[in-house]
């Protein structure tokens, strides 16, 4: 089993809200810890430690996490693809001008 759902994007765009909504879906388990920062920093090391955050023995369809910093690098995208090629990735963005105001 692997983490197969990722919320990525920019800060202050609603990732916490989406994380909460998805976690309330009966087929989705969202990690209780946000911002794992596993990919781009630790991957592929300590995978067992990363997996301890997810109850793979439970009958969920998706196991997800939210780390907005995964949005910043093509290398991170490649690592996530290598880890789980069929992962669903939800990218949240927002208008930078509205965010500035």
C-alpha positions as CSV (number, residue, x, y, z in Angstrom):
1,X,0.0,0.0,0.0
2,X,1.1,3.5,-0.7
3,X,-0.1,7.1,-0.2
4,X,-2.1,7.7,-3.3
5,X,-3.7,11.2,-2.9
6,X,-1.7,14.4,-2.5
7,X,-2.9,18.0,-2.0
8,X,-0.3,20.4,-3.3
9,X,-0.4,24.1,-4.0
10,X,0.3,27.5,-2.7
11,X,0.0,28.8,0.8
12,X,-3.3,30.3,1.9
13,X,-5.3,28.8,-1.0
14,X,-7.6,26.5,1.0
15,X,-5.5,23.3,1.4
16,X,-6.5,22.9,5.1
17,X,-10.1,23.2,4.2
18,X,-9.9,20.6,1.4
19,X,-7.8,18.3,3.7
20,X,-10.6,18.5,6.3
21,X,-13.4,17.8,3.7
22,X,-11.6,14.9,2.2
23,X,-10.9,13.4,5.6
24,X,-14.6,13.3,6.2
25,X,-15.2,11.2,3.2
26,X,-15.8,7.5,4.1
27,X,-13.4,6.2,1.4
28,X,-10.5,8.6,2.2
29,X,-8.0,8.7,5.0
30,X,-6.1,12.0,5.2
31,X,-3.0,12.0,7.5
32,X,-3.6,13.7,10.8
33,X,-0.2,15.4,10.3
34,X,-0.1,18.1,7.5
35,X,3.1,19.2,5.7
36,X,5.1,16.0,5.9
37,X,7.7,17.4,3.5
38,X,8.8,13.8,2.8
39,X,9.2,14.2,-1.0
40,X,12.0,16.5,-2.1
41,X,13.8,16.1,1.3
42,X,13.7,12.6,2.7
43,X,12.4,10.3,-0.1
44,X,13.3,7.4,-0.6
45,X,14.8,7.1,2.9
46,X,12.8,6.5,6.0
47,X,9.7,5.3,4.1
48,X,8.7,3.1,7.0
49,X,8.6,6.1,9.2
50,X,6.5,8.0,6.6
51,X,4.1,5.1,6.3
52,X,3.5,5.0,10.0
53,X,1.1,8.0,9.5
54,X,-1.3,5.9,7.4
55,X,-3.4,3.0,8.5
56,X,-2.9,0.8,5.4
57,X,-4.6,-2.1,7.2
58,X,-8.0,-0.2,7.0
59,X,-10.3,-0.5,4.0
60,X,-9.8,3.0,2.6
61,X,-9.6,3.6,-1.2
62,X,-7.3,6.6,-0.8
63,X,-4.6,7.5,1.7
64,X,-3.7,11.2,1.4
65,X,-1.6,13.9,2.7
66,X,-1.3,17.7,2.2
67,X,2.0,19.4,1.7
68,X,1.9,22.6,-0.2
69,X,5.7,22.7,-0.8
70,X,5.4,19.7,-3.2
71,X,4.2,22.3,-5.7
72,X,7.6,24.0,-6.1
73,X,9.7,21.4,-7.8
74,X,9.7,19.2,-10.9
75,X,12.0,16.8,-8.9
76,X,9.3,16.4,-6.3
77,X,6.7,15.6,-9.0
78,X,9.1,12.9,-10.3
79,X,9.6,11.4,-6.9
80,X,5.8,11.2,-6.2
81,X,5.4,9.6,-9.6
82,X,8.2,7.1,-8.9
83,X,6.6,6.3,-5.5
84,X,3.0,5.9,-6.7
85,X,2.5,6.3,-10.5
86,X,-1.3,6.2,-10.1
87,X,-1.5,8.8,-7.4
88,X,-4.2,11.5,-7.6
89,X,-2.8,15.0,-7.2
90,X,-4.9,18.0,-6.4
91,X,-3.2,21.3,-7.0
92,X,-4.7,24.3,-5.3
93,X,-3.7,27.7,-6.6
94,X,-5.0,31.2,-6.2
95,X,-4.7,34.6,-7.9
96,X,-1.5,36.1,-6.6
97,X,-2.8,39.7,-6.9
98,X,-5.9,38.9,-4.8
99,X,-3.7,37.1,-2.3
100,X,-1.4,40.2,-2.1
101,X,-4.4,42.4,-1.4
